[in-house]
Each structure stands twice: as structure tokens, then as C-alpha cells.
Amino acid sequence: MIDKIIKILEEEIIPSEGCTEPIALAYGASKLASVLGNIPDKIDVCLSGNMIKNIKSVTIPNSEGMTGIEAAVAMGAILGDSTRELMVISNVDHSKLNEVRDYIKSSKINCSLYDGDIKLYIKLDGTYKANAATIEIKEFHTNITQIIKNNESILDNSGEISKLDEKVDRSFLSLKTIYETAKIIDLSLIEETFGQVIDFNTAIAMDGLDKSYGIAMGRNILEGIKEGFYGDDLRNNMASFASAGSDARMNGCPLPVMTTCGSGNQGMTCSLPVIKFCQLKNKSREDLIRGLYVSHLTAIHTKEKIGRLSAYCGAITASAGVSGAIAFLDDMSLYEYESAAETTLAALSGIVCDGAKSSCATKIACGVYGAVDSYFSVKKGRKFNFGEGLVGKTPEKTIEHVGLLGKDGMRETDTVILEIMLNNK
């Protein structure tokens, strides 16, 4: 079982520079250019609604402030290195950014909406002189399912899920399994992964606190603490640290993060509050690594029921991981750990995802506040009862209910959000 868990962590916790949706698009565009052997003369882009929603307002890293679909495509096609996957535009020649801007202005990129049911879908059709090529990505950010050049199939897994089929089955995961393995797992198996989480995600959070990115939610809270508006307490410091990372990432900071569940915001939400909690509580490095293990796996287990992209805000499933992790770090029982995570989900599951952008940082702050409140309520022996809203007979049943809400119940919400965003003039 431990071997399977390690494999899941390897699949889920990976580095990315920039928001994963525009970076996935840049990755596809870079791959298209490499198949054609040159920068395409024209690119037709077909994207699922969730992809459009999460690309539309995000600043692309290393682009000097460019945002949106065309910028992601042009950066990938002209400056990207597809061999680096989600780090595709992490090392670009800034002297060529004017070439990127000219490419965007030339109207060589045309975008349309994919009308299928796949939430994460990218298709790029490009031409260079007499050559034509197609790249298709499905279900998760680097999962290329089809490559065609001049009507000849180079790769065709379009009827399958390709790499997704190779992923470890997560059906064995449970909150009980996560809690119990966290106490006994050999730290040498997870130290490297979570060491990167600590280093990468801390660096971007510190950058977010140092500079004014977007609405600067993390810095706002920190300034409020210094000015006496907020208390200098655990809850506010955890929220400030976590949201600062998102401030930076959503607004073009070129520093990489370790993602979780296909999302940098979720990766930062799972990790940064736990890092700050351990710092302020003088917890050991071993405690921190085990706490991060609990937080990430709890989020992965919960988010698996919803899917990669949804109208359900992923920061909330990540916050459930935080609540469970700090309960674990406080030596609370399995029942209390489960109850802390469940209480967070029951309290915050109405928060919607209306695309990746600056306001993600404020939602992360709300999630962290809710996580700490849920943990403390359970510490005082208080929790929601069966039948109150989404709360099931067991925490696992509550997670199933959250999955139904996020995957099925919010389909129409997703459609309405996209319509608003596309027609917002």
C-alpha cells in the first residue's frame, strides 16, 4: 500500500511555473511547433470551457504582463521547450518577447469552444508552409492523446485516456489510511518530494509578501497584523502566508511551485498554512513532513471525487487537507482528524471557481480561516451532525456528497459562469 501511495504522490505533486491551465496550453503549442519544425503560420485552438475560464485572466510568467489564451499559445509556440512539460516557459529569451507580441497582433491564433463533456480539453491545429499538424490533450495537463502531421498519425490515444490509464487506482485511499500511514511511513520515502514543496512554495509566498501582486491579499493581511487591525495570531499568519503565494502566481511571478491535484493554488493551499503552523508552533522537520503528507493526501482523496476541473473551488478541498493536517499535528485522534476535514468541507463547499485570477488568493484565505476554525471547533468537541446539509453518516460519505456536488451538481453553475465570463463586456 505504501508503494501505491508514493506513486500517487509522484503523480500528483509536480513542479509548474505559472498557472497550470495556461501552461498546459503553452506546452501544447510548444509541442505543435516542434512537430511542425518551426513556429506555425497559423494556429486554431479548441478549448473546453473550464480551460477558457482558467486561462482568460491569468498573467503568463516571463511574458512581462501578458494575459490570456493568445499569450499562452504564442509564448509556448515561440519560446517554449515542450521537453520541460509544465516548466515549458520557465527559461525564455526575453529579447524575443516583441516577437510574441507581434504574433498575437497578427491574428494568427483563433480560438473556439469545445462542445464535448471533457472538462480539460485542448486541441491545436497548426500549419507551417505546406505542413499541417494537430496536438490534442485530454483530462490532465500533460496528457497528449493525439499527434498528427500531414494526415499521418504519430500518436493516437484519442479514444482512450493515455497516461491517465497508467495512474495508480486511488479507490483504496481513505481518511483512516492516510492518518495511519502518516504515523509510520519512512520519512526517507517522502522527504525529497516534500522538501521541494517546502522550498518552492515558501519562496513564492515570500515573494508575494514582499511585492504587491494583484490585490495582494497575503500582504494585506500581514500589513493588517503590523498595523494592529488583525491580531498577530496563528490563524491570520497562516492565511497571509498561503494567500501571498497565490497573489504572486496568479499575477505572473516566474517562480515555480509544487502543484497538487493539477493545481498550483491547491498545492500552495495544502502546504503553506501547514508550513506556517509548524514554524509558529516550533514543530520539528519530521512533524512538518508528516503534516504535509496528511494535508496533500487528504486533498487528493477528496478532489478525486470531483475531478480535475469544476465549478467547485479546489482551494476548499485543499483547505480540508489543512484542517486535517493541523489536527494530526496537534496529536488529535483519527476521529478528530476526520471530523476537522469534514467540518471544513461542510462549511465551505458553496465557494465557486470562476476562473484562475487574483481573487483565488482571497478564496484561499477564506479556506485557511475556515480550516483553522474547523480544527478548533473539533478540538473543543464540536462538529456538524449527520443530516446537516452535506454531512453524511461518516466523513467518507460526506466526501462522496462533496464529489456529487462538485462533479454533477455544479455543471449548470459551470455553464453559467462561463457564459458570464465570455459575454462580460
SEBA-690457 format. One record per residue (C-alpha): x, y, z. Coordinates in steps of 0.1 Angstrom, whole numbers, plus 5000, padded with zeros to 4 digits. Example, Ala and Ser with C-alpha at 12.3 -4.5 7.8 and 13.67 -1.06 7.14 Angstrom:
2
512349555078;513749895071;
REM end
This chain:
425
500050005000;502850245008;504350184974;501050294958;500850604980;504350704970;503350664933;500250874938;502351154954;504751134925;501851164900;500151454919;502951674933;504951814904;506652144896;505052404874;505952764866;502752964861;499052864864;498652514852;495952574826;497752844805;500952654810;499352334796;498252534766;501752674762;503052314765;500752204737;501752504715;505352424720;504852064711;502952174680;505852394669;508352114675;506251874653;506052124625;509752204629;509052584631;506852854645;503352794630;502053034604;498552984619;497152814650;493552714656;492852644692;489852454706;489452464744;486952334769;485052594789;486952524821;490252574803;489052914789;487853004823;491152934839;493353104812;491353414804;492653644833;495953494844;499253664838;501753444819;505053414837;508153564819;505853754795;506254094810;502554114819;500753944790;497553754798;495153514782;494853244756;496753414728;499653504751;499953144764;499853004728;502453254715;504753214744;504752834740;505052824702;507853084700;509753054733;508652724748;510552394754;508052114754;510551874769;510152054802;506451994803;504852234829;508152424831;507752484794;508352864795;510552884826;513752974807;512853214779;514853464758;513253794769;514753964739;512153784718;509053904736;508454164709;508153874685;505553724708;503554044709;503754084671;502553724667;499553794689;498654114670;498853944636;495753744644;497453414636;495753254667;492053174665;490153014695;486852824696;484952644724;484952264726;481452134729;482251794744;481951674780;485751664788;486551934814;490151964805;490551964767;493052124743;493252084706;495752284685;495752274647;498752444631;500352504597;503752594586;504152644548;502852314533;502952124566;500052074590;499951924625;497551864653;498051824691;495351704714;495451704752;492851544774;491951504811;495151634827;497651894818;500451704800;498351414787;498851434749;496451184734;496951264697;499751394674;499151414637;501451554610;500351594574;497451344579;499851084593;499150974629;502250994651;500350924683;496750824687;495250754721;492350984714;489850714722;491550644755;492950854783;496550764775;498750844806;495650854828;495250484824;498650434839;497850624871;497550434903;494050344913;493150564943;490050374954;491950224983;492550564998;490650675029;491050925057;491850635080;494550505057;496050855054;496150915091;497550575100;500250575073;501350925082;502350795117;504550515104;505850605069;509650605064;510450975060;513250895035;510450795010;508851145011;511551385023;512651474988;509151544975;508051755005;511451925007;510752064973;507252164984;508752355013;511452524993;509452614961;506252714978;507852915006;509953104981;506953224961;504953304992;507853525005;507953694971;504153754974;504653915008;507554134996;505854274965;502354394955;500954144931;497354184921;495054254951;497954154974;495753964998;498553805017;500354135021;497154305031;496654065060;500354095070;500154475069;496854455089;498754245115;501554505117;499154795120;497054625147;493954575126;494454195127;495754005156;499253865153;497953515157;498253175142;495153205121;496053535104;499653445098;498653115081;496153285059;498553565050;501353325040;499153095019;497353375000;500653554993;501753264972;498653284951;498953664947;502353614932;501553314910;498253454895;499953774886;503053654867;505653564892;508253344874;509053134904;507952764902;505652594927;504852234935;501352164924;498751924938;495751784920;496851964888;496852304905;499452534919;496852714941;495852384956;499452284961;500152614979;496952585000;497952235011;501452335021;501952695031;499552715061;500952385074;504552525070;503552845089;501752635116;504852425122;507052735122;504952915148;504452605169;508152515168;507452175152;510251955140;511151895104;509851545108;506451675121;506351915091;506951645065;504351425081;501851715083;502351795046;501851425038;498451435056;497451765040;498251675004;496851325006;493651445022;493151694994;494051444967;491551194982;488751454983;489451614950;489551274932;485751254937;485251594919;487751574890;490551804878;488352104868;484952204882;482952504894;483852384929;486752584942;489752354946;491152564974;488352424996;489352064992;492952174999;491752355030;490152035042;493651895040;495052175061;492452135088;493151765089;496851815090;496952065118;494651825138;497151555131;500051775142;498251855174;498151485182;494451465178;492751125173;491650975140;488051075147;489151435153;491251445122;488351315101;485951555118;488251855112;488451785075;484751705072;483752025091;485852235066;484052075036;480652115052;481152475060;482852605028;481552394999;479552674984;482552864972;482752854934;485552864909;485053154884;488453114868;492053144878;492953514887;493853744915;490753664936;492053304940;494253444968;491153574987;489453234984;492553064997;492553305027;488853215034;489652855031;492552875056;490453075080;487752805077;490252525081;491652675114;488152735127;487052385119;490152235136;489552445167;485852365168;486651995168;489352045194;486552185216;484451885209;482052055184;481251935149;478351925125;475951635128;474751375103;472051515080;473151885084;473451985048;476151775030;477151585062;476851215058;476850925083;480650915080;483351165069;483850935038;480150975029;480551345033;483451335008;481251144984;478551414988;481051684980;482151484950;478551474937;478151844943;481351944926;481151694897;477351684889;475551944909;477752234897;477552154859;474952424853;476852664876;479952604854;478052684823;476553004837;479953124850;481553064816;478653244798;479153544821;482853554816;482653524778;479953784775;481254034801;481554354781;
REM end
